[in-house]
Amino acid sequence: MFAGKLHAILCRPYAKGSDWFDLAWYLTAERGLEPNLALLANALRQTRTSIGAAKWRQAVWARLRSLAWSEVAADVRGFLDRPEDLDQIRPELIEKALGGA
C-alpha cells in the first residue's frame, strides 16, 4: 500500500491532501519503512513516469517543494476530525521524516 501511495503522490497531476496525510502517517508510523520497490517501479513504468523507484525519497522531496501547501492543507482539512491534526503534515515534518532525500 505504501508503494501505491507513493505512486499516487508522484504521478497524480494534482496534489490530493489525503495522499500527503497518508504519507506522513506511513513515514512516522514505522521508522525505516521502505516501499516495495518492484511494485513501485512497475506502477511508475505503467504510467510512463521516468522517476526511478530507488530514488523515491528525492522524487517525493521535489514534489513536496513544488506544491502550494496552502492548497494541500485546504484539501485535507475537511476530512480531519480534529483540526490540530493538520499540524502533522506540515512540509518541514514530511521532509524530516523523509530523511536523507
C-alpha positions, 0 to 999 in steps of 0.5 A: 500500500505504501508503494501505491501511495507513493505512486499516487503522490508522484504521478497524480497531476494534482496534489490530493491532501489525503495522499500527503496525510497518508504519507506522513502517517506511513513515514512516522508510523514505522521508522525505516519503512521502505516501499516495495520497490518492484511494485513501485517501479512497475506502477511508475513504468505503467504510467510512463513516469521516468522517476526511478523507484530507488530514488523515491525519497528525492522524487517525493522531496521535489514534489513536496517543494513544488506544491502550494501547501496552502492548497494541500492543507485546504484539501485535507482539512475537511476530512480531519476530525480534529483540526490540530491534526493538520499540524502533522503534515506540515512540509518541514515534518514530511521532509524530516521524516523523509530523511536523507532525500 
